[in-house]
Amino acid sequence: MQELLTGKTRGMTAVASTLQKGIISVRQLLADSNLAIPQYQRPYKWTSRHVGQLFSDIAAFRSKTSYRLGTIVFHLDDRQKNIVDGQQRTITLMLAVHALIRLRRDRLERNDLKEQLDELKRKMVIPRFESDISRVNIRANYLEIARIIGRADFDEEKINFLLNRCEVVTFTLTDISVAFQFFDSQNARGKDLEPHDLLKAFHLREFSAHEDHLKKDTVSKWEKSETAELSTLFAQYLYRIRNWTKGEPARYFGKEDSDLFKGVNIETISNYPYIEHLRLAHHFVDHYNGGYERKIDGHTMSFPFYLDQIIINGRRFFEMTDHYLGEVGWAVDIGSLKKRIGKTNLNGFSLKVFKAITTYEGRNRTGDRYVRVMFDCLLIYYIDKFGFAEIFRAIEKIFIWSYSLRLQMQVLQLASMDNYVLENNLFKRLKDTTHPSDFLGYSLPVVTQIRSSKTEKIEELFKEMRYYEQSH
């Protein structure tokens, strides 16, 4: 491990080409003595969570003939093959091989694996890291990897799978500006916070073999959805609801958060007790919809999704996405909501709430949009759990909870919203309830001082609902 912190890269060999594409194994990647981590790269920030996911994938997919770990983009500069994209993964793989050489090599029974590790020891680049962040994470991740490969279940078959059947797709370019443009195009079309395409690729790979015929229609349906619509669904609603229900922050949804929407493959996961209700629902819905009776009555059953459930990988993920594209759309629009549940059920102050939050003067400011997100997310979560039971009371409760933040702050930022939710977490309270009254009976404090501007309609409604008492 110390060598990875202090060593130097070896000599490099130039390759004359504008663009080269390849698919190589982990062993071929790391045995390339032309590799280099350029100084302009950001610090190494992978954590034990990323390490755990990598080795979980190795365990889950070890029966496959090959498994793709991702893409690496190189810039060929004279004698160096600089990593433009993929350095986090590459460094982690270096740490894994380094641990295998030091901790497992002498205990291996397979001579071919010993020879491969000996070759890697001779050829593998040992980068120098100046950043303290990189050094700390390298030490922590090396220890985590050492624990994993030291376990009895990390057998020689897994070592062989990691070295020879885990692969990366490589792109090598000779022009640095072209290399970075290519990097941008490979990473969500230049947008850092567009991870839903990565989720699409992952879940397509998770389709069961007998469902391959469904992939074409699934992809077609996904592609018909607007990119902005998918981005909003995941980043603004699903990501925040899932994190807030766990009591975790939910500010920016990036590619590093995509694991939140990866779960279990019903076909390959072991028969753990916690999986049984998912397995039962999964197969029963398919059995019901495939019955000959459906050709007569035309009835179909939808899978019973809920927002904080364990994700079922593959086909069900795409069905879930389509389901919530529809659910979120009508839940945040008063016109659609009234049609769905009937105007008569929106009594009390509920209609006034929607009128106020959609017409008050400052509603389009950035901070006010954050508050509306809080309102929408909690309302969506309530309907997802309890349907329209006492919906008018739920709307009133959620309005007071969310817009209290707006009235009490002069400047409202993203961190303000996130911190408020975590400190006054009605998402966790709602998650733990078994009846609407458990949630609706929760007492909220009154507002005693208003610091906001352009919120007169909100203020008037707070007064009418007796949640504003001016302090003296």
C-alpha positions, 0 to 999 in steps of 0.5 A, spaced: 500 500 500 505 504 501 508 503 494 501 506 491 502 512 495 510 514 494 512 510 487 513 513 480 510 511 474 514 507 469 516 508 462 511 509 457 510 507 449 506 511 444 501 509 440 499 513 433 492 513 433 486 518 433 481 514 436 482 506 439 476 502 442 477 496 445 475 491 451 480 488 455 480 484 462 482 487 468 489 484 468 490 487 461 488 493 464 493 493 470 499 490 466 499 496 461 505 499 464 503 505 459 498 507 464 498 514 468 494 518 473 495 525 470 496 531 475 489 534 473 485 529 475 481 530 482 483 526 488 481 519 489 474 519 493 471 512 492 469 510 499 468 503 502 461 503 499 464 503 492 468 498 494 463 494 497 459 494 491 464 492 486 466 486 490 458 485 491 458 485 483 464 480 483 460 475 487 453 476 484 456 475 477 461 470 477 458 465 473 457 469 467 463 469 462 464 476 462 462 482 466 463 489 464 465 494 470 465 500 465 468 505 461 475 508 461 478 514 457 485 515 455 489 521 452 495 518 449 501 523 450 507 522 447 509 516 452 504 516 457 497 513 457 493 518 461 487 516 464 481 522 463 475 518 465 475 512 470 481 513 475 477 512 481 475 505 478 482 503 476 485 505 482 481 501 486 482 495 482 490 497 483 489 496 490 485 490 489 491 487 485 496 489 490 492 486 496 492 479 492 499 480 491 501 481 498 496 477 502 494 471 497 499 470 492 503 465 496 497 461 498 494 460 491 494 453 489 493 455 481 499 456 478 496 460 472 494 465 478 500 466 481 504 467 474 499 472 473 500 476 479 507 475 478 506 479 472 502 484 475 507 485 480 512 487 475 508 491 470 503 494 474 504 502 475 504 505 482 502 512 481 504 518 486 498 521 490 500 528 493 492 529 495 491 528 503 484 526 501 487 521 496 492 518 501 486 517 506 481 514 502 487 509 499 489 507 506 481 506 508 479 502 502 486 498 502 484 495 509 477 494 506 479 490 500 484 486 505 478 484 509 474 482 503 479 478 500 482 475 506 475 471 507 474 464 506 469 465 501 473 469 496 476 463 493 480 462 487 474 462 482 473 469 484 480 471 483 480 469 476 473 472 475 476 479 477 482 478 473 480 475 467 473 475 466 471 482 469 472 487 463 473 495 461 471 498 455 477 503 453 477 509 448 484 512 447 485 519 443 491 523 442 488 530 442 487 532 449 481 537 447 478 531 444 479 526 449 475 531 454 470 532 449 469 525 449 469 524 456 463 529 457 459 525 451 460 519 455 458 522 462 451 524 461 452 528 455 456 533 459 451 534 465 454 531 471 447 530 475 444 525 469 445 518 472 438 515 470 442 513 463 446 509 467 441 506 471 437 504 464 444 500 462 444 497 469 437 494 469 437 492 462 443 487 464 439 485 469 433 482 465 432 475 466 434 470 460 427 469 459 425 476 458 430 478 453 424 479 448 421 484 452 427 489 452 426 492 445 419 495 448 422 497 454 427 501 451 422 504 446 418 506 452 423 509 456 426 513 450 419 516 449 420 519 455 423 526 455 430 526 458 428 532 463 422 528 465 426 522 467 431 527 470 426 531 474 423 524 477 429 521 479 433 527 482 427 532 485 422 526 487 424 519 488 431 520 490 429 525 495 423 521 498 428 515 499 433 518 502 429 523 507 425 517 509 432 514 511 434 520 515 439 522 510 441 528 506 438 529 499 441 535 496 444 533 489 442 527 485 449 525 482 452 518 478 455 516 485 448 516 488 445 511 483 446 505 487 440 507 491 436 505 485 439 498 485 436 492 489 435 485 488 435 480 482 429 476 483 432 470 479 439 470 482 438 472 489 438 467 494 432 465 498 433 470 504 427 471 508 426 478 507 426 477 499 420 472 500 414 477 499 417 481 493 418 474 490 411 472 491 408 479 489 413 478 483 411 471 480 403 472 482 402 478 478 406 475 472 401 469 473 395 473 474 396 477 468 398 471 464 392 467 465 387 465 460 382 468 464 385 475 462 383 474 455 376 474 457 375 479 462 381 483 460 383 485 467 390 486 469 394 487 475 399 492 476 405 490 481 404 493 488 410 498 488 411 503 494 416 509 494 421 506 499 421 499 497 427 494 495 428 495 488 427 489 484 432 489 478 431 489 471 424 489 468 420 491 474 425 497 475 422 500 468 415 498 470 416 502 477 419 508 473 413 508 468 408 508 474 411 514 478 412 518 472 404 518 472 403 518 479 408 524 480 405 528 475 397 528 477 399 528 485 403 535 484 397 538 479 391 540 483 387 539 477 389 532 476 388 531 483 381 533 483 379 529 478 383 523 481 379 523 488 373 528 486 373 535 488 368 533 494 374 530 498 378 536 498 374 540 503 376 544 509 383 548 507 385 544 502 383 547 496 385 554 499 392 551 500 393 549 493 390 556 490 395 559 495 401 555 493 400 556 486 399 564 486 403 567 491 407 573 488 414 569 490 412 562 488 417 562 483 424 564 487 429 559 487 428 558 495 420 558 494 421 552 489 425 548 494 419 549 499 414 546 494 419 540 492 418 539 500 410 539 500 410 535 493 415 530 496 411 529 502 404 529 499 406 524 494 409 519 499 403 520 503 398 518 497 403 512 496 402 509 503 395 511 504 391 513 498 386 518 499 384 517 506 383 523 509 387 527 504 384 534 505 387 533 512 394 531 510 394 537 505 393 541 510 398 538 515 404 538 509 402 545 508 404 548 515 410 543 515 413 545 509 411 553 508 413 554 516 420 554 513 419 559 508 415 564 512 421 564 517 427 565 513 429 571 509 434 567 504 432 560 503 437 555 500 438 548 498 441 546 504 436 550 508 431 545 505 435 539 506 437 541 514 430 542 515 427 536 513 432 532 517 431 536 523 423 536 523 423 529 519 415 527 517 418 523 512 421 518 517 414 519 521 410 517 516 414 511 514 413 508 521 406 509 521 400 504 520 394 509 520 393 516 517 391 518 524 398 517 527 401 522 522 395 527 522 395 527 529 402 529 530 402 536 533 406 542 529 409 548 532 406 555 530 410 560 527 411 566 531 415 571 526 415 572 519 422 574 515 420 572 508 417 577 503 412 576 497 408 571 501 402 575 503 397 569 501 401 564 505 401 568 511 394 570 511 392 562 510 397 561 516 393 566 520 386 563 518 388 556 520 391 559 526 398 557 525 401 564 526 401 568 532 405 574 532 410 575 538 410 581 542 
